[in-house]
């Protein structure tokens, strides 16, 4: 089973960074959200995706993952549930995985 192909086309956003918070991988949801291809996003520092007035906060937020103060974080924003999760290689911080799932516009019965 090729997970890259499975996750590439799902209806939730997936974005993976390296330890320096540069984009390592993203799926089609993220490409559509940003209007950029994976190749255009690769190696982009995720802080650069934010408005100037938010960059200091974002840098501080990300640093908490690098130091281990945060391992996961979930919020609701832009009509989506957004989660950030650390991942590790050889017990060392290797980056984060961000997921985004659209909130339903109405409850199903």
C-alpha positions as CSV (number, residue, x, y, z in Angstrom):
1,X,0.0,0.0,0.0
2,X,1.4,3.4,-1.0
3,X,0.5,5.8,1.8
4,X,1.9,8.8,-0.1
5,X,-0.8,8.3,-2.8
6,X,-3.5,7.6,-0.3
7,X,-2.8,10.8,1.8
8,X,-2.1,12.9,-1.3
9,X,-5.8,13.0,-2.3
10,X,-7.8,12.9,1.0
11,X,-10.3,15.6,2.0
12,X,-8.2,16.7,5.0
13,X,-5.0,18.9,4.7
14,X,-1.7,17.3,5.6
15,X,1.5,19.3,5.8
16,X,4.8,17.9,7.2
17,X,7.8,20.0,8.1
18,X,11.4,19.2,8.9
19,X,13.1,20.1,12.2
20,X,13.6,23.7,11.0
21,X,9.9,24.1,10.1
22,X,10.5,24.0,6.3
23,X,7.8,22.2,4.3
24,X,8.9,18.7,3.5
25,X,5.6,17.3,2.1
26,X,2.0,18.5,1.6
27,X,-1.0,16.9,0.0
28,X,-3.4,18.2,-2.6
29,X,-5.7,19.9,0.0
30,X,-2.7,22.1,1.0
31,X,-1.7,22.8,-2.6
32,X,-5.3,24.0,-3.3
33,X,-5.4,26.0,-0.1
34,X,-2.2,27.9,-0.9
35,X,-2.5,27.9,-4.7
36,X,1.0,26.4,-4.9
37,X,2.3,23.0,-6.0
38,X,4.2,20.8,-3.6
39,X,7.4,21.7,-5.5
40,X,6.7,25.4,-5.0
41,X,6.1,24.9,-1.2
42,X,9.0,22.5,-0.6
43,X,11.6,24.0,1.7
44,X,9.5,27.1,2.3
45,X,9.7,28.2,6.0
46,X,6.2,27.9,7.4
47,X,6.6,31.3,9.2
48,X,6.6,33.0,5.8
49,X,3.0,31.9,5.2
50,X,1.8,34.2,7.9
51,X,1.1,37.9,8.1
52,X,4.0,40.0,9.4
53,X,2.2,41.0,12.6
54,X,1.8,37.3,13.5
55,X,5.3,36.0,12.7
56,X,6.8,36.6,16.2
57,X,4.0,34.6,17.8
58,X,4.3,31.8,15.2
59,X,8.1,31.6,15.7
60,X,7.5,31.3,19.5
61,X,4.8,28.7,19.0
62,X,6.9,26.6,16.8
63,X,9.9,26.8,19.1
64,X,7.8,25.2,21.9
65,X,7.6,22.1,19.7
66,X,11.3,22.0,19.1
67,X,12.1,22.3,22.8
68,X,9.4,19.7,23.7
69,X,7.3,22.1,25.7
70,X,4.5,21.2,23.2
71,X,4.0,17.8,21.6
72,X,0.6,18.5,20.1
73,X,-1.9,21.4,19.8
74,X,-5.4,21.7,18.5
75,X,-7.4,24.8,17.6
76,X,-10.4,25.8,15.5
77,X,-9.8,28.5,12.9
78,X,-10.9,29.4,9.4
79,X,-13.8,26.9,9.7
80,X,-11.4,24.0,10.3
81,X,-10.1,21.9,13.2
82,X,-6.3,22.3,12.9
83,X,-3.9,20.0,14.8
84,X,-0.1,20.2,15.1
85,X,1.8,17.1,16.2
86,X,5.5,16.6,16.8
87,X,7.3,13.7,15.2
88,X,10.7,12.3,16.1
89,X,13.5,10.3,14.5
90,X,15.9,8.5,16.8
91,X,14.3,10.2,19.8
92,X,15.1,13.6,18.4
93,X,12.7,16.3,17.2
94,X,12.3,15.9,13.5
95,X,9.4,18.3,12.7
96,X,5.7,18.7,12.9
97,X,2.7,17.3,11.1
98,X,-0.2,19.7,10.7
99,X,-3.7,18.4,9.8
100,X,-6.7,20.5,8.8
101,X,-10.2,19.1,8.6
102,X,-13.1,21.3,7.4
103,X,-15.9,21.8,10.0
104,X,-19.3,20.7,8.7
105,X,-21.6,23.5,7.6
106,X,-24.5,21.7,9.1
107,X,-25.0,18.7,11.3
108,X,-26.0,15.5,9.6
109,X,-28.9,13.6,11.1
